[in-house]
Amino acid sequence: MSHDPYTEEITNEANLRMREASGRVNDNRPLVAFLYELARDEIQIGDIEDKLDRITNLPPEKVPGPFMFTNGWLARWAQDAADRLTG
Protein backbone atom coordinates (compact mmCIF):
# COMPACT_ATOMS: atom_id res chain seq x y z
CA MET A 1 0.00 0.00 0.00
CA SER A 2 1.35 3.44 -0.88
CA HIS A 3 1.15 6.31 1.62
CA ASP A 4 -2.34 7.83 2.00
CA PRO A 5 -2.32 10.94 4.23
CA TYR A 6 -6.07 10.62 4.83
CA THR A 7 -5.59 7.33 6.69
CA GLU A 8 -3.08 8.47 9.30
CA GLU A 9 -5.77 8.35 12.03
CA ILE A 10 -7.22 4.99 10.94
CA THR A 11 -5.73 2.18 13.00
CA ASN A 12 -8.09 -0.66 12.06
CA GLU A 13 -6.32 -2.79 9.42
CA ALA A 14 -9.61 -4.00 7.89
CA ASN A 15 -10.72 -0.38 7.34
CA LEU A 16 -7.37 0.46 5.75
CA ARG A 17 -7.66 -2.53 3.37
CA MET A 18 -11.25 -1.59 2.48
CA ARG A 19 -10.25 2.02 1.73
CA GLU A 20 -7.44 0.79 -0.52
CA ALA A 21 -9.61 -1.80 -2.29
CA SER A 22 -12.56 0.55 -2.81
CA GLY A 23 -10.62 3.38 -4.39
CA ARG A 24 -9.53 5.89 -1.72
CA VAL A 25 -12.44 8.27 -2.20
CA ASN A 26 -12.21 11.79 -0.71
CA ASP A 27 -14.74 14.62 -1.01
CA ASN A 28 -15.02 18.13 0.46
CA ARG A 29 -18.83 18.38 0.31
CA PRO A 30 -20.68 18.14 3.65
CA LEU A 31 -23.73 16.67 1.88
CA VAL A 32 -21.64 13.75 0.61
CA ALA A 33 -20.28 13.12 4.12
CA PHE A 34 -23.82 13.27 5.55
CA LEU A 35 -25.22 10.83 2.99
CA TYR A 36 -22.23 8.52 3.47
CA GLU A 37 -22.72 8.36 7.24
CA LEU A 38 -26.49 8.00 6.87
CA ALA A 39 -26.07 5.08 4.46
CA ARG A 40 -23.25 3.51 6.47
CA ASP A 41 -24.85 3.74 9.90
CA GLU A 42 -28.59 4.34 9.71
CA ILE A 43 -30.57 3.61 6.53
CA GLN A 44 -30.21 0.98 3.83
CA ILE A 45 -29.07 2.45 0.51
CA GLY A 46 -32.09 0.91 -1.23
CA ASP A 47 -34.44 2.92 1.01
CA ILE A 48 -32.51 6.11 0.26
CA GLU A 49 -32.59 5.33 -3.48
CA ASP A 50 -36.36 4.75 -3.38
CA LYS A 51 -36.87 8.21 -1.86
CA LEU A 52 -34.44 9.83 -4.28
CA ASP A 53 -36.25 8.23 -7.23
CA ARG A 54 -39.65 9.27 -5.91
CA ILE A 55 -38.58 12.90 -5.51
CA THR A 56 -36.20 13.41 -8.45
CA ASN A 57 -37.99 11.42 -11.16
CA LEU A 58 -41.39 13.05 -10.99
CA PRO A 59 -42.60 14.10 -14.42
CA PRO A 60 -43.09 17.90 -14.67
CA GLU A 61 -46.87 17.55 -14.95
CA LYS A 62 -46.95 15.74 -11.58
CA VAL A 63 -45.19 18.61 -9.77
CA PRO A 64 -47.75 21.42 -9.50
CA GLY A 65 -45.43 23.77 -7.64
CA PRO A 66 -43.26 23.66 -4.53
CA PHE A 67 -43.30 20.51 -2.44
CA MET A 68 -45.97 20.65 0.28
CA PHE A 69 -45.23 19.39 3.79
CA THR A 70 -47.80 18.49 6.42
CA ASN A 71 -45.48 19.04 9.40
CA GLY A 72 -44.14 22.59 9.35
CA TRP A 73 -41.66 21.99 12.20
CA LEU A 74 -40.12 19.02 10.42
CA ALA A 75 -40.07 20.94 7.13
CA ARG A 76 -38.30 23.91 8.76
CA TRP A 77 -35.73 21.54 10.28
CA ALA A 78 -35.20 19.94 6.84
CA GLN A 79 -34.76 23.39 5.27
CA ASP A 80 -32.23 24.36 7.94
CA ALA A 81 -30.32 21.08 7.60
CA ALA A 82 -30.24 21.44 3.79
CA ASP A 83 -28.99 25.02 4.09
CA ARG A 84 -26.22 23.94 6.47
CA LEU A 85 -25.18 21.05 4.23
CA THR A 86 -25.27 22.91 0.91
CA GLY A 87 -24.05 26.30 2.13
CYANA upper distance limits for C-alpha pairs under 8 A (distance plus 0.5 A):
  1 MET  CA     20 GLU  CA      8.00
  4 ASP  CA      8 GLU  CA      7.87
  7 THR  CA     16 LEU  CA      7.66
 10 ILE  CA     15 ASN  CA      7.86
 10 ILE  CA     16 LEU  CA      7.40
 11 THR  CA     15 ASN  CA      8.47
 11 THR  CA     16 LEU  CA      8.13
 12 ASN  CA     16 LEU  CA      6.95
 13 GLU  CA     17 ARG  CA      6.70
 14 ALA  CA     18 MET  CA      6.65
 15 ASN  CA     19 ARG  CA      6.62
 16 LEU  CA     20 GLU  CA      6.78
 17 ARG  CA     21 ALA  CA      6.53
 18 MET  CA     22 SER  CA      6.36
 19 ARG  CA     23 GLY  CA      6.79
 19 ARG  CA     24 ARG  CA      5.73
 19 ARG  CA     25 VAL  CA      8.20
 20 GLU  CA     24 ARG  CA      6.14
 27 ASP  CA     32 VAL  CA      7.64
 27 ASP  CA     33 ALA  CA      8.20
 28 ASN  CA     32 VAL  CA      8.43
 29 ARG  CA     33 ALA  CA      7.16
 29 ARG  CA     85 LEU  CA      8.43
 29 ARG  CA     86 THR  CA      8.40
 30 PRO  CA     34 PHE  CA      6.59
 30 PRO  CA     85 LEU  CA      5.89
 30 PRO  CA     86 THR  CA      7.66
 31 LEU  CA     35 LEU  CA      6.63
 31 LEU  CA     85 LEU  CA      5.68
 31 LEU  CA     86 THR  CA      6.99
 32 VAL  CA     36 TYR  CA      6.50
 33 ALA  CA     37 GLU  CA      6.69
 34 PHE  CA     38 LEU  CA      6.55
 35 LEU  CA     39 ALA  CA      6.49
 36 TYR  CA     40 ARG  CA      6.43
 37 GLU  CA     41 ASP  CA      6.24
 37 GLU  CA     42 GLU  CA      8.03
 38 LEU  CA     42 GLU  CA      5.59
 38 LEU  CA     43 ILE  CA      6.51
 39 ALA  CA     43 ILE  CA      5.67
 39 ALA  CA     44 GLN  CA      6.36
 39 ALA  CA     45 ILE  CA      6.12
 39 ALA  CA     48 ILE  CA      8.26
 40 ARG  CA     44 GLN  CA      8.36
 43 ILE  CA     47 ASP  CA      7.28
 43 ILE  CA     48 ILE  CA      7.52
 44 GLN  CA     48 ILE  CA      7.16
 45 ILE  CA     49 GLU  CA      6.55
 46 GLY  CA     50 ASP  CA      6.63
 47 ASP  CA     51 LYS  CA      6.99
 48 ILE  CA     52 LEU  CA      6.68
 49 GLU  CA     53 ASP  CA      6.49
 50 ASP  CA     54 ARG  CA      6.64
 51 LYS  CA     55 ILE  CA      6.69
 52 LEU  CA     56 THR  CA      6.26
 52 LEU  CA     57 ASN  CA      8.40
 53 ASP  CA     57 ASN  CA      5.85
 53 ASP  CA     58 LEU  CA      8.49
 54 ARG  CA     58 LEU  CA      7.07
 58 LEU  CA     62 LYS  CA      6.70
 58 LEU  CA     63 VAL  CA      7.34
 59 PRO  CA     63 VAL  CA      7.47
 60 PRO  CA     64 PRO  CA      8.30
 63 VAL  CA     67 PHE  CA      8.31
 69 PHE  CA     75 ALA  CA      6.84
 71 ASN  CA     75 ALA  CA      6.66
 72 GLY  CA     76 ARG  CA      6.52
 73 TRP  CA     77 TRP  CA      6.75
 74 LEU  CA     78 ALA  CA      6.66
 75 ALA  CA     79 GLN  CA      6.64
 76 ARG  CA     80 ASP  CA      6.64
 77 TRP  CA     81 ALA  CA      6.56
 78 ALA  CA     82 ALA  CA      6.51
 79 GLN  CA     83 ASP  CA      6.60
 80 ASP  CA     84 ARG  CA      6.71
 81 ALA  CA     85 LEU  CA      6.64
 82 ALA  CA     86 THR  CA      6.44
 83 ASP  CA     87 GLY  CA      5.96
